[in-house]
């Protein structure tokens, strides 16, 4: 029977990490491996996570780099990449493993629900529809993939932004994603902090620029994020 490893890249998530990992306890009880990859937190993230995860490791800051580091030590047959502010369905392990087995797909993602203002429900619905039409998944949708396939495509491209889109493109060459209608729930804090409309327009602009060949590092700076130099 296939097994699942959950890989969580984090940076300064002390305020939320205990609740995030405690939510995964039932999955761990059923044999799911939980790996937390810290990108150099200056708060108590690592200390809080140690008793609640199977492995806690460090890697250079950068979501793609951190997730690749977690994947390199994972023991599961299927890898699930989870943002620290995203909550899985309670039976996510069974949903993923059963659906992959029955469909014979090699990768996939969940639908997403964004917590917060009512308008974010529409935003999430548009994200899910776009993903179904394009076959492109985003990190907020909790992407999962067979470990051997992830290794075969070279993992996440280690870019500063859009690593989820870049991986989706690699995986699409081997088959379209399995789209699970059960929803993960992700925090709306990013949207509400910067304004829903402003965030939507910014992401559309960045995705369009990426489509036309813009460098991810430059897009990351526009997004307000840049990985620490190694």
C-alpha positions as CSV (number, residue, x, y, z in Angstrom):
1,X,0.0,0.0,0.0
2,X,1.3,3.5,-0.9
3,X,2.4,5.9,1.8
4,X,2.3,9.7,2.0
5,X,4.8,12.3,3.1
6,X,3.8,15.9,3.8
7,X,6.4,18.6,3.2
8,X,5.9,22.0,4.8
9,X,8.3,24.9,4.0
10,X,8.3,27.5,6.7
11,X,9.8,30.8,7.7
12,X,8.9,32.6,10.9
13,X,5.6,30.8,11.4
14,X,5.8,30.5,15.3
15,X,2.4,32.1,15.7
16,X,0.6,29.5,13.6
17,X,2.8,26.4,13.4
18,X,1.6,24.5,16.5
19,X,-2.0,24.6,15.2
20,X,-1.0,23.7,11.7
21,X,1.0,20.6,12.9
22,X,-1.6,19.6,15.5
23,X,-4.2,19.4,12.6
24,X,-2.0,16.8,10.9
25,X,-1.8,14.6,14.0
26,X,-4.6,12.2,12.8
27,X,-2.7,11.7,9.5
28,X,0.5,11.0,11.4
29,X,-1.3,8.4,13.5
30,X,-2.3,6.6,10.3
31,X,1.3,6.5,9.1
32,X,1.7,9.8,7.1
33,X,5.2,11.3,7.5
34,X,5.3,15.1,8.2
35,X,8.5,16.9,7.3
36,X,9.0,20.6,8.2
37,X,11.7,22.5,6.3
38,X,12.8,25.8,7.9
39,X,14.3,28.5,5.8
40,X,16.1,30.3,8.6
41,X,13.4,31.4,11.0
42,X,14.4,34.0,13.6
43,X,11.5,33.1,15.9
44,X,10.6,29.9,17.7
45,X,9.2,28.0,14.7
46,X,11.7,25.2,14.8
47,X,11.4,24.8,18.6
48,X,7.6,24.6,18.5
49,X,7.7,22.2,15.5
50,X,10.1,19.6,16.8
51,X,7.7,17.5,18.9
52,X,4.9,17.7,16.3
53,X,6.7,16.6,13.1
54,X,8.6,13.5,12.1
55,X,11.5,15.5,10.7
56,X,12.5,19.1,11.1
57,X,15.4,20.2,8.9
58,X,16.9,23.5,7.6
59,X,17.5,24.6,4.1
60,X,18.4,27.9,2.3
61,X,15.5,30.2,2.2
62,X,13.3,29.8,-0.8
63,X,10.1,27.8,-1.0
64,X,11.3,25.7,-4.0
65,X,14.7,25.0,-2.4
66,X,13.0,24.1,0.9
67,X,10.5,21.8,-0.6
68,X,13.1,20.0,-2.7
69,X,15.2,19.5,0.5
70,X,12.2,17.9,2.2
71,X,11.4,15.7,-0.8
72,X,15.0,14.5,-0.8
73,X,14.6,12.8,2.6
74,X,10.9,11.8,2.4
75,X,10.1,8.1,2.7
76,X,6.5,8.2,1.3
77,X,5.6,7.0,-2.1
78,X,3.5,10.2,-2.7
79,X,4.7,13.7,-1.8
80,X,2.2,16.4,-0.7
81,X,3.5,20.0,-0.5
82,X,1.6,22.0,2.0
83,X,1.8,25.7,2.9
84,X,1.9,26.4,6.6
85,X,-1.3,28.4,6.5
86,X,-3.3,25.8,4.6
87,X,-5.4,23.1,6.3
88,X,-6.1,19.7,4.7
89,X,-9.3,17.7,4.9
90,X,-9.2,15.3,7.9
91,X,-9.0,12.3,5.5
92,X,-6.6,13.9,3.0
93,X,-4.3,10.9,3.1
94,X,-7.0,8.5,2.1
95,X,-8.4,10.8,-0.5
96,X,-5.1,11.2,-2.2
97,X,-3.9,7.6,-2.1
98,X,-7.2,6.1,-3.1
99,X,-7.8,8.6,-5.9
100,X,-4.3,8.2,-7.4
101,X,-4.7,4.4,-7.3
102,X,-8.1,4.3,-8.9
103,X,-7.5,7.0,-11.5
104,X,-3.9,5.9,-12.3
105,X,-2.9,9.5,-12.4
106,X,0.5,10.6,-11.2
107,X,-0.1,14.0,-9.6
108,X,-2.9,16.3,-8.6
109,X,-4.2,18.9,-6.2
110,X,-7.2,19.8,-4.1
111,X,-9.8,22.5,-4.7
112,X,-9.1,25.5,-2.4
113,X,-11.2,27.6,-0.1
114,X,-9.9,31.0,1.1
115,X,-10.9,32.0,4.6
116,X,-12.0,35.6,5.2
117,X,-14.2,38.0,3.4
118,X,-17.1,36.6,1.4
119,X,-15.6,37.8,-1.9
120,X,-12.7,35.5,-1.4
121,X,-15.1,32.6,-2.1
122,X,-15.4,33.9,-5.6
123,X,-11.7,34.2,-5.9
124,X,-11.2,30.6,-4.8
125,X,-13.8,29.4,-7.3
126,X,-12.1,31.2,-10.1
127,X,-8.7,29.7,-9.1
128,X,-10.2,26.2,-9.0
129,X,-11.9,26.7,-12.4
130,X,-8.7,28.0,-14.0
131,X,-6.8,25.1,-12.7
132,X,-9.2,22.6,-14.2
133,X,-9.1,24.4,-17.6
134,X,-5.4,24.8,-17.8
135,X,-4.0,21.8,-15.8
136,X,-1.9,24.2,-13.8
137,X,-1.9,23.9,-10.0
138,X,-0.8,26.4,-7.4
139,X,0.8,25.9,-4.0
140,X,-2.4,27.0,-2.2
141,X,-4.1,23.9,-3.7
142,X,-1.8,21.5,-1.8
143,X,-0.1,19.8,-4.8
144,X,0.8,16.1,-4.6
145,X,2.8,13.8,-6.8
146,X,4.3,10.4,-6.9
147,X,7.8,10.6,-5.5
148,X,9.5,8.8,-8.4
149,X,7.8,11.1,-10.9
150,X,8.8,14.2,-8.9
151,X,12.4,13.0,-9.0
152,X,12.2,12.2,-12.7
153,X,11.1,15.7,-13.7
154,X,13.8,17.3,-11.5
155,X,11.6,18.5,-8.7
156,X,10.7,22.1,-8.3
157,X,12.8,24.5,-10.4
158,X,14.7,26.5,-7.8
159,X,13.3,29.9,-8.7
160,X,12.3,32.8,-6.5
161,X,8.6,32.7,-7.5
162,X,6.2,30.7,-9.7
163,X,7.8,27.4,-8.7
164,X,4.4,25.8,-8.5
165,X,3.5,26.8,-12.1
166,X,6.9,25.7,-13.3
167,X,6.5,22.2,-11.7
168,X,2.9,22.0,-13.1
169,X,4.3,22.5,-16.6
170,X,6.8,19.7,-16.1
171,X,4.2,17.3,-14.7
172,X,1.6,18.2,-17.4
173,X,4.0,16.7,-20.0
174,X,3.4,13.3,-18.3
175,X,-0.3,13.7,-17.7
176,X,-3.0,16.1,-16.5
177,X,-3.6,16.5,-12.8
178,X,-6.1,14.8,-10.7
179,X,-8.4,17.5,-9.4
180,X,-10.0,16.6,-6.0
181,X,-13.2,18.5,-5.4
182,X,-12.7,18.3,-1.6
183,X,-11.3,21.6,-0.4
184,X,-8.3,22.6,1.5
185,X,-8.7,25.8,3.5
186,X,-6.0,28.5,3.2
187,X,-5.7,31.8,5.1
188,X,-6.9,35.0,3.5
189,X,-4.4,37.1,5.5
190,X,-2.3,37.9,2.4
191,X,-5.3,39.0,0.5
192,X,-6.8,41.1,3.3
193,X,-3.5,42.6,4.3
194,X,-2.8,44.0,0.8
195,X,-6.4,44.3,-0.4
196,X,-8.3,41.7,-2.4
197,X,-8.5,43.6,-5.7
198,X,-4.9,44.8,-5.5
199,X,-3.7,41.3,-4.8
200,X,-5.7,39.8,-7.7
201,X,-4.4,42.4,-10.2
202,X,-0.8,41.9,-8.9
203,X,-1.0,38.1,-9.3
204,X,-2.5,38.4,-12.8
205,X,0.2,40.8,-13.9
206,X,3.0,38.7,-12.5
207,X,1.6,35.5,-14.0
208,X,1.2,37.2,-17.4
209,X,4.8,38.5,-17.2
210,X,6.0,35.0,-16.3
211,X,4.2,33.6,-19.3
212,X,6.0,36.0,-21.5
213,X,9.4,35.0,-20.1
214,X,10.0,37.4,-17.2
215,X,12.7,36.3,-14.7
216,X,11.2,34.8,-11.5
217,X,13.7,36.7,-9.3
218,X,12.5,40.1,-10.7
219,X,8.8,39.0,-10.3
220,X,9.6,38.0,-6.7
221,X,10.9,41.5,-5.9
222,X,7.7,43.0,-7.3
223,X,5.7,40.6,-5.1
224,X,7.7,41.9,-2.1
225,X,9.7,38.7,-1.6
226,X,13.3,37.8,-2.4
227,X,15.1,34.7,-1.1
228,X,18.1,35.2,1.1
229,X,21.4,34.8,-0.7
230,X,23.0,31.4,-0.1
